[in-house]
């Protein structure tokens, strides 16, 4: 192997093996597909995060409603029929 960069730049380069060129050409569509899948996966991840956020908010609202119902129930227990509140 020649360590002199100038000398290696002036040498004629052998033409690539046609089998290698064909393999590279076959891989290109797969590369494009994988990039598309990566973009789709990012979008799906964003939707999943949104769903998780909505679920957390829903759980908080349900908890709040449960607390409010319990407070109302406690208030109603203290009221007796015929007495003004």
N, C-alpha and C positions, 0 to 999 in steps of 0.2 A: 504494500500500500504506500502510495506516494504521499509524503507529509507536506510537500510544497504546494500551497493552494493555487499559486499561479500556474504551475505546471499542470495540475489536474483540471483547471478551467480551460486550458487550451487543447486538451485532448478531446477528440471526438467521442461523444457518448454513444454507446450502442443503442440501437432501437429497442424499445420495450417488447417483451414477449407478447405476441398477440393474445395468448391465453390470459395473461395478466390484465391486459386492456379490456378484454371481454368481461372478466370478473369484476373489474372496477365499474364498468358500465351496468352490470347486473345489480350491483350493490346500491347504486345511486337512487333508484326508486324506493328501495327499502329505507334508506337514510331519510328520504323525504317523508315517508309514511311514519317513521318513528318520531320525527320532529312534529308532525301533525298530531300524533297521539300524545306527545308531551304537552302540547298546547291544550288539547282537550282535557287532559288530566288536571291541568291547572284550573281550568274553568269548572270542572266537576268539584275540585277541592274548594273553590270559592262558594259554590252552591251548598256544599255540605256544611261549611262554616256558617253560612246564612241560616240554614235549617237548625243548626245547633243553637245559634243566637235566639231564634224565634222560640225554640223549645224551652230555653232557659227563661225567657220572658214569660212564656205561658205558665211555666211552673211557679214563677214568682206571683203572677196574677192569681193562680189557683190557691196558693198559700195565703195570699192576702184575703181572698174571698172566704176561705175557711176561718181565718181569724175574725173577720167581720161577722160571720154567721155565729161564731161562738160568743162574741161580745153581745150580739143582739139577743141570743138565747139567754145569756146571763141577765141581761136587762129585763127581759120578759119574765123571768123567774121571780124577780123582785116586785113585779107589779101584781096587784091583787084585783080581782073583778070588783067593780063598783067604786074603786078609789081613783081619784085623778092622779095623773102622773106628775 
